[in-house]
Amino acid sequence: MGAAYSRGMSNVHVDGSRTGSEPAAFDDLSRAILTFESEWPKHTGDKEDAMRVRLSLEPARYYQLLGRLVDDPAAQAHAPLLIGRLRRLREARSARRARMLR
């Protein structure tokens, strides 16, 4: 098992697993990621630096967790406009990739 996140997330490991039998819940890290994404909508080098400083996450891990939140009903309830925008962006990227493969 990997090290646990330090921002009040002692039950969530770097690999996304949880300790004990806690149900997956909308937690402080999820809220922090959504807040951060709403403040930094564009992907830039500065954004990556801020991810490391503010969230203690490497960019690859941040985007992995953000991708999971896009499909999380609790995240949808917490930030419906942001999640809707992220879903539209994901669908547009997927459609663009599909067109390129034809």
C-alpha positions in Angstrom: 0.0 0.0 0.0 1.2 3.5 -0.7 1.5 6.4 1.7 -1.7 8.1 2.7 -2.6 11.7 1.8 -1.8 14.1 4.5 -4.6 16.7 4.0 -7.1 15.0 6.4 -7.3 12.0 4.1 -5.6 9.3 6.3 -7.9 6.7 4.9 -7.0 7.3 1.2 -3.8 5.9 -0.2 -1.9 7.2 -3.2 -3.2 4.3 -5.3 -6.8 5.3 -4.6 -7.5 2.5 -2.2 -9.0 3.0 1.2 -8.0 1.6 4.5 -10.5 -0.3 6.6 -14.1 -0.7 5.5 -15.0 3.0 4.9 -17.4 3.5 2.0 -16.1 5.7 -0.8 -17.3 9.2 0.2 -17.1 12.7 -1.1 -14.2 13.8 1.1 -12.0 16.8 1.7 -9.5 15.9 -1.0 -12.4 15.6 -3.6 -13.6 19.1 -2.5 -10.1 20.5 -2.7 -9.6 19.1 -6.2 -12.9 20.5 -7.5 -12.2 23.9 -5.9 -8.7 24.0 -7.4 -10.1 23.0 -10.9 -12.7 25.7 -10.7 -9.9 28.3 -9.9 -7.5 27.0 -12.6 -9.5 25.9 -15.6 -6.6 26.0 -18.1 -3.7 23.5 -18.1 -0.5 25.4 -17.7 2.9 24.9 -16.1 1.8 27.3 -13.3 -1.2 25.1 -12.6 1.0 22.0 -12.3 3.2 23.8 -9.8 0.2 24.9 -7.8 -1.1 21.3 -7.8 2.1 20.2 -6.1 2.1 23.0 -3.6 -1.6 23.3 -2.7 -2.7 19.7 -3.0 0.6 17.8 -2.6 -0.3 15.9 -5.8 1.7 15.3 -8.9 -0.2 16.3 -12.1 -0.8 12.8 -13.3 -2.4 11.8 -10.0 -4.4 15.0 -9.9 -5.9 14.4 -13.3 -6.5 10.7 -12.5 -8.5 11.7 -9.4 -10.3 14.5 -11.3 -11.3 12.0 -14.0 -12.9 9.8 -11.4 -14.7 12.8 -9.9 -16.3 13.6 -13.2 -18.3 10.4 -12.9 -19.0 10.7 -9.2 -22.7 11.6 -8.3 -21.5 13.3 -5.1 -19.2 15.6 -7.1 -22.1 16.3 -9.5 -24.2 17.4 -6.5 -21.4 19.5 -5.1 -20.3 21.3 -8.2 -22.9 20.7 -11.0 -21.7 23.4 -13.4 -18.0 22.4 -13.1 -18.7 18.7 -13.5 -21.0 19.5 -16.5 -18.2 21.5 -18.1 -15.6 18.8 -17.5 -17.9 16.1 -18.9 -18.5 18.2 -22.1 -14.7 18.7 -22.5 -14.1 14.9 -22.0 -16.8 14.1 -24.5 -15.4 16.6 -27.1 -11.9 15.1 -26.7 -13.3 11.6 -27.1 -15.2 12.6 -30.2 -12.1 14.3 -31.7 -10.0 11.2 -31.1 -12.7 9.0 -32.7 -12.7 11.3 -35.8 -8.9 11.1 -36.1 -9.0 7.3 -36.0 -11.4 7.0 -38.9 
